[in-house]
Amino acid sequence: MNKFVTTEYIYAEDIKKIRKKLKLTQKDFALLVNSSKPTIERWERSDTAITGPIVALIKMLERYPEYVEKIKIPKKEYPVRLYYMHNDKICTLIDVDEHNRQVSIKNYVDHLMFRAFGIVENPKYEDYLEFLESRCFPRTRDKMKLVLEELNLPFYEPFMIIEKTEGRMAEDDFWIKIER
């Protein structure tokens, strides 16, 4: 006997219904379920039962449609976007307006140690600058001029260092992807 009350299959209408409920295009729905747009098109035209892991995912999305909003990457709020990553997982999305000294974040993890700003939900620009510097070698590093020369940088500036190094530090799996 099965230990779970799970559905074994779904139909084209089930996929269309949840996709429309979530207000997603076929392309965006494919991105959400890690599939291709042609696969979504095929499923939505299918006249036979659809099986596989997609069945459980559709049932979960029907029950918890708000989950999509939790994992959605919002439109860029400010000119610079940083993705604070742990291996291949986005931990914190950081939008920055350097000119007006504004910062906006969205955390995608619950564990405070994996968040760019820990418990701080609304960081100030000064917090952002401190965060950048924490992802660089120290300003007081011995032979810093040689390190800067190796990075082809004229002076110590954390953002420029992160552009060159991705904010990677020795013996940790965190890094930063920058998007302008």
Number of C-alpha atoms within 10 A of each C-alpha: 3 5 5 6 6 10 10 12 15 19 17 18 14 17 22 19 14 17 20 12 12 16 11 15 12 19 14 15 21 18 13 14 13 10 14 16 16 12 12 20 16 12 20 18 13 13 11 11 11 18 13 10 11 16 18 16 12 19 17 12 16 17 10 10 15 11 11 12 10 12 14 10 11 10 7 15 14 16 12 15 21 17 20 24 21 16 11 9 12 20 23 22 22 23 23 21 15 12 7 9 12 15 21 19 20 19 21 18 14 11 11 13 11 18 22 25 19 14 12 12 13 12 18 14 17 12 15 19 13 13 15 19 19 13 20 20 18 12 11 7 9 9 8 15 14 11 14 15 11 9 13 11 15 10 12 17 14 21 17 17 21 20 13 13 16 19 24 16 14 8 6 9 11 21 20 22 16 15 12 10
